[in-house]
Amino acid sequence: MIKHLDEEENFVNEIQADKILVDFYAEWCGPCKMIGQIFETMEDEIEVLKVNTDEFPDLAQKFGVMSIPTVILFKNGSEVDKFIGLRSKEEILEFINK
């Protein structure tokens, strides 16, 4: 399932899932759009929370997002790992399952 963060206050609740990817992106970012299309093909495999860095710059700063897309894997509310830039579906699945 793909969700879009609507309010910063909801972020902590959203990341409490067993395993969730948080995709920090911007509408104007080409690689962000490409990775978004990959996430759409993975809706049955992982939950994705999309966070628009233009709308939520404080969250991006809190998690050290300097380049987009930045994707952070959370497990039960804790940051486990992250990657920056466009990755293939296979690379993302490997990232999730390592």
PyMOL commands that set and color helices and strands:
alter all, ss='L'
color gray80, all
select helices_A, chain A and resi 8-14+30-40+57-62+89-97
alter helices_A, ss='H'
color red, helices_A
select strands_A, chain A and resi 2-4+20-25+47-52+70-75+78-84
alter strands_A, ss='S'
color yellow, strands_A
deselect
rebuild
show_as cartoon
